[in-house]
C-alpha cells in the first residue's frame, strides 16, 4: 500500500480514507453560537466554482465553511456543488490536508519560501512577486492554483493547512489583500477565529474507532466540542447516573425507615404502633419479619 500511489499524477490529492473521516469530525464538532444551524453550510470534496467567466474552473477544498448562507440550496435541496456567484458568498474558512503531491497547490508562494529557507537563500519576497504569480493564470488561461484561488478570487478570511504526517498546522489570514501566516497559540485552541468565536486544535483521540491526531473544534478555553454521538453517549451516561443516584437515595431512605422501626421495637413499642408511626409497607414488614 505504501509503495503504490494513492493519487493520480494528473490530479494529486484525491481523497483517501483520512480525507473522508477528518472532514466528518470537523463538521460534526462545529458549533457556531452566533448562527442557527440552518444559517451555515459545510462542504467536503465538493466542486467549488469561483469564476463566472470560466465556468469549468473549480476547486475541491478538503473542507470548507460558509456562514450566512442557507444550509440547503435555495432552502430546500442538498447541494451538488457550491457556485459562489449564485450563493453570493465565498467560504469563510477553508481547510486543506497537505500531502507531498499537493504542497505547491495548497501553499503557493509559501512553499517556495520554505525551500529558500532550507537552502539558506534570502526568503524575502522581491517586489511584485505576488502580483506576478497572480497574473500567470490570466495570461495562460489555465486555472490558478488553490492557494491563489483562495487568496485572490475568493478572499477566504481563514485558510488552514494541516499535515497529518508531520502534525504541522499552519494558519493564513487574509489581511490587506493577501495571506499572512499567523503564529499558533501555545495551547488549545491553537487557532482562534474571532469573528466566528470558535477555536481549532489537534486532538489526540479515537474517532470512528481510529486513533490519531485529529483537527477538532473547541471553545475559547480549549474544551473540545462533542460530536452528536458523543453528546448522545454523555446524555445516556448522565441519565444512568441520575437513575443510580435516585436508586441509592431510595435505598438509603428505606434503610433509615427500617432502622427507625427496629429502634422503636427495641423500646417495647407495639408492632401495630410501629407500623403506623413508620408507615411500613408490606415488603418492609417482611424484611423486619414482623407478624401480620
C-alpha positions in Angstrom: 0.0 0.0 0.0 2.8 2.4 0.9 4.6 1.8 -2.4 1.6 2.3 -4.7 0.4 5.9 -5.3 -2.9 6.9 -3.8 -3.1 9.9 -6.1 -3.5 10.2 -9.9 -0.5 12.1 -11.3 -2.9 14.3 -13.3 -4.9 15.1 -10.2 -3.0 14.9 -7.0 -4.7 15.0 -3.6 -7.6 12.6 -4.5 -9.4 11.5 -1.3 -8.2 8.6 0.8 -9.8 7.3 4.0 -8.4 10.1 6.1 -10.0 12.6 3.7 -13.3 11.0 4.5 -13.0 10.8 8.3 -11.3 14.1 9.1 -13.9 16.3 7.4 -16.6 14.4 9.2 -15.1 15.2 12.5 -14.7 18.9 11.6 -18.4 19.1 10.6 -19.7 17.1 13.5 -17.9 19.1 16.1 -18.6 22.5 14.6 -20.6 24.8 17.0 -21.3 28.4 16.0 -23.0 30.1 18.8 -23.8 33.2 16.7 -25.6 31.3 14.0 -28.5 28.8 13.8 -27.7 25.5 12.1 -29.8 26.5 9.1 -27.6 29.5 8.5 -24.3 27.8 7.6 -23.0 25.2 5.3 -20.0 22.9 5.3 -18.7 21.1 2.3 -16.1 18.4 1.8 -14.5 17.4 -1.6 -17.3 19.3 -3.3 -16.8 21.3 -6.5 -16.4 25.0 -5.7 -17.0 27.2 -8.7 -15.4 30.6 -8.3 -15.1 32.4 -11.6 -18.2 33.2 -13.7 -16.1 34.0 -16.7 -14.6 30.5 -16.6 -17.5 28.1 -15.9 -15.3 25.0 -15.9 -12.8 26.3 -13.4 -13.4 24.8 -9.9 -11.5 23.6 -6.9 -12.4 20.9 -4.4 -11.5 22.0 -0.9 -10.9 19.2 1.6 -13.3 21.1 3.9 -14.9 24.5 3.9 -17.4 26.5 5.9 -19.7 29.3 4.6 -21.7 31.2 7.1 -24.7 33.4 6.4 -26.0 31.0 3.6 -28.8 28.5 3.8 -27.9 25.0 5.0 -29.8 23.7 1.9 -29.6 25.1 -1.6 -32.5 27.6 -2.0 -33.6 26.4 1.4 -34.8 23.0 0.1 -32.3 20.8 -1.6 -28.9 19.3 -0.9 -26.1 20.9 -2.8 -24.4 19.1 -5.7 -21.7 21.9 -5.9 -21.1 25.4 -4.4 -21.4 28.2 -7.0 -20.0 31.3 -5.5 -21.7 33.8 -7.8 -25.1 32.2 -7.2 -24.6 31.8 -3.4 -23.4 35.4 -3.2 -20.9 34.3 -0.5 -17.4 33.0 -0.5 -16.4 30.5 2.2 -15.3 31.9 5.5 -12.9 29.0 6.3 -11.1 26.6 4.1 -9.1 23.6 5.4 -6.7 21.6 3.2 -4.9 18.4 4.2 -1.4 18.5 2.9 0.4 15.8 1.0 3.6 15.7 -0.9 1.8 15.9 -4.2 -0.3 19.0 -3.2 2.2 21.2 -1.4 2.6 23.6 -4.2 -1.1 23.7 -4.9 -2.1 24.3 -1.3 0.8 26.6 -0.1 1.6 28.6 -3.2 4.5 31.0 -2.6 4.9 29.8 1.0 6.3 26.5 -0.3 8.9 28.5 -2.2 9.7 30.5 0.9 10.2 27.3 2.9 12.5 25.9 0.2 14.6 29.1 0.1 14.9 29.0 3.9 16.0 25.3 3.8 18.7 26.2 1.2 19.9 29.3 3.1 18.7 31.7 0.5 17.0 35.0 1.3 13.3 34.4 1.8 12.3 38.0 1.5 10.0 38.4 -1.5 11.1 40.7 -4.3 8.7 43.5 -5.2 5.9 42.4 -7.4 6.5 38.7 -6.9 3.0 38.1 -5.6 1.4 40.1 -8.4 3.4 38.4 -11.0 2.2 35.0 -9.7 -1.3 36.2 -9.7 -1.1 37.2 -13.3 0.1 33.8 -14.5 -3.3 32.2 -14.6 -4.9 35.1 -16.5 -2.1 35.1 -19.1 -2.0 31.4 -19.7 -5.8 30.9 -19.4 -5.1 27.9 -17.2 -6.8 27.5 -13.8 -4.8 29.1 -11.0 -3.6 27.0 -8.0 -5.8 26.5 -5.0 -3.8 29.0 -2.9 -4.2 31.7 -5.5 -7.9 31.0 -5.8 -8.5 31.2 -2.1 -6.4 34.4 -1.8 -7.2 36.4 -5.0 -10.6 35.1 -6.2 -12.4 34.1 -3.1 -10.5 36.1 -0.4 -11.3 33.4 2.1 -10.7 35.1 5.6 -9.3 32.0 7.2 -7.1 29.4 5.3 -5.8 26.5 7.3 -3.4 23.8 6.1 -2.6 20.6 8.1 -0.3 17.7 7.5 -1.3 14.6 9.5 2.2 13.1 8.8 4.1 15.9 10.5 1.3 17.2 12.7 2.1 20.7 11.3 -0.7 23.1 11.4 -0.5 26.4 9.5 -2.9 29.3 9.6 -3.1 32.0 7.0 -5.3 35.1 7.5 -6.4 37.4 4.6 -5.1 40.8 5.5 -4.7 43.8 3.2 -5.3 41.9 0.0 -3.1 38.8 0.7 -2.5 35.9 3.0 -0.2 36.5 6.0 0.8 33.4 8.1 -0.2 33.7 11.7 1.6 32.2 14.7 -0.2 29.4 16.5 -1.1 29.7 20.2 1.0 27.6 22.6 -2.1 25.7 23.9 -5.5 24.8 22.6 -7.1 26.5 20.9 -4.1 26.6 18.6 -6.1 28.8 16.3 -8.8 31.2 17.4 -11.2 32.7 14.9 -12.5 35.9 16.5 -15.3 36.6 14.0 -16.8 33.1 14.4 -16.0 32.7 18.1 -14.5 29.2 17.6 -11.2 27.6 18.1 -9.3 24.8 16.4 -6.7 22.4 17.9 -5.1 19.0 17.4 -7.0 16.3 19.4 -5.3 13.0 20.2 -8.2 10.5 20.4 -10.2 7.9 18.7 -12.8 8.8 16.0 -14.8 6.2 14.3 -12.7 3.6 16.1 -9.5 5.0 14.6 -6.9 6.6 16.9 -5.0 9.6 15.6 -4.1 13.2 15.8 -7.3 14.9 14.5 -8.2 18.5 13.9 -11.1 19.4 16.1 -13.1 22.5 17.1 -13.1 23.8 20.6 -14.2 26.8 22.7 -12.0 29.6 24.0 -10.9 27.5 26.9 -9.7 24.7 24.7 -12.6 22.4 25.7 -13.5 20.1 22.8 -16.9 20.3 21.2 -18.7 17.0 21.1 -20.0 15.1 18.1 -23.6 14.1 18.0 -22.7 10.6 19.0 -20.6 11.8 22.0 -23.5 14.1 23.1 -25.9 11.1 23.0 -23.4 9.0 24.9 -23.0 11.7 27.5 -26.7 12.2 27.8 -27.2 8.4 28.4 -24.4 8.4 31.0 -26.0 11.3 32.8 -29.4 9.6 32.7 -27.8 6.4 34.0 -26.0 8.3 36.8 -29.3 10.1 37.7 -31.1 6.7 37.9 -28.4 5.3 40.1 -28.4 8.3 42.4 -32.2 8.0 42.7 -32.0 4.3 43.5 -29.3 4.9 46.1 -31.5 7.7 47.7 -34.5 5.3 47.9 -32.3 2.5 49.4 -30.9 4.9 52.0 -34.3 6.2 52.8 -35.7 2.7 53.3 -32.7 1.7 55.4 -33.4 4.7 57.6 -37.1 3.7 58.0 -36.1 0.1 58.8 -33.6 1.2 61.3 -36.1 3.6 63.0 -38.6 0.7 63.1 -36.1 -1.6 64.7 -35.2 1.1 67.3 -38.9 1.5 68.2 -39.4 -2.2 68.5 -36.4 -2.4 70.8 -38.1 0.0 73.2 -41.1 -2.4 73.5 -43.5 -0.4 71.3 -46.4 -2.4 69.9 -45.9 -3.8 66.4 -49.1 -2.1 65.2 -47.9 1.2 66.5 -44.5 0.9 64.9 -46.2 0.0 61.5 -48.4 3.1 61.9 -45.7 5.5 63.0 -43.1 4.4 60.3 -45.7 3.9 57.6 -44.2 0.5 56.8 -45.1 -1.2 53.6 -45.9 -4.9 53.4 -42.5 -5.5 51.8 -40.8 -3.6 54.7 -42.7 -5.7 57.3 -41.5 -8.8 55.6 -37.9 -7.6 55.8 -38.3 -6.9 59.5 -40.0 -10.3 59.9 -43.0 -8.7 61.7 -46.1 -10.7 62.3 -49.3 -9.9 60.4 
